[in-house]
């Protein structure tokens, strides 16, 4: 009861802070743009709903850290807006986009539609897209906690294709790569905000059932319910590594992995962070070593594997968050000395009432990097990509501070 009372005090403090620090003018520069993130439990896709034009409301776009297009839609979905306009070759928007060389022929007086190839985490190769402009409505915050007003409308360059490599739960992607055309670049350039992208991916098993995760573009402070301070005060950080400029993906250096004191060898290859990988993928040699080390240190009864996982245990007595001495902590030791700790709530996946499995996947021997950190391992962890400073910051599990990424930000 005492703990519940303290939690309510924390919530009230955050709400009072939000109210007393709110700007009510839609014409002033926002502190940051803030979009909700939801998870589809069937496809494991994290997505954000937003509105385009005057008549296309709440379309779902997959969150793609490897997406170099600002918004990538099917052309059928884009055409539903009554306010969209094709971007023509020779226009300022086409020139700024740096179109594909052959997309704008010079031997004709007719102005063709501008085309550009964009990378996406859904496809191995870049996809050629038509460029158009339309109004996009984005929610924002002036206090790092609550949504303000009904959103800000801005005219943006959007990409559309007839290719649809994504499941039907979404009609496109919201591209967050560090390229000049991706959504963060367009927003921070227009509003002169810090080039920072922050994510808090929701877990269906934690937080408020009606709550959503969060996507911040433009920097903090970042406030969460049940925690009275700016979350960035508990960040640990490591450098972001350079990446292919045309793709703009996010890479960090993992020196080695440690499980309850046992070191898992990690050969020197970069690690990618990808929201569209449902679970973390490891090179075959690292995966085998991690599975063996985890099973050795776990104080749980091993049971038959459940596909697609290869290592499963009895969940009896583990508790809701699957934390405690029986579940070993997986630590990623990063360049600069920071430790990203993965607790049971992010390492174990509940597959049946009495069975949990280690939520890591074997990427085979041909995986070109040591590891791809997937969405499940990021749930209820607050992470920030500071592009200008080339820095990646993170909190480890918010459950440890009695918070989560599933929050209601409407007051």
Secondary structure, 3 states (H helix, E strand, C coil): CHHHHHHHHHHHHHHHHHHHCCCCCCCCCCCEEEEEEEEECCCCEEEEEEEECCCEEEEEEEEECCCCCCEEEEHHHHCCCCCCEECECCCHHHHHHCCCCCCCCCCCCCCCECEEEECCCCCCCCEEEEEEEEEEEEEEECCCCCCEEEEEEEEEEEEEECCCCCCCCCCEEEECCCCCCCHHHHHHHHHCCCCEEEEECCCCCCCCCCCEEEEEECCCCCCECCECCCHHHHCEEEECECCCCCCCCCEECEEEEEECCEEECCCCCCEEECCCCCCEEECHHHHHHHHHHHHHHCCCCEECCCCCCCCEEECCCCCCCCCCCCCCCEEEEECCCCEEEECHHHHEEEEECCEEEECEEECCCCCCCCEEECHHHHCCEEEEEECCCCEEEEEEEHHHHCCCCCECCCC
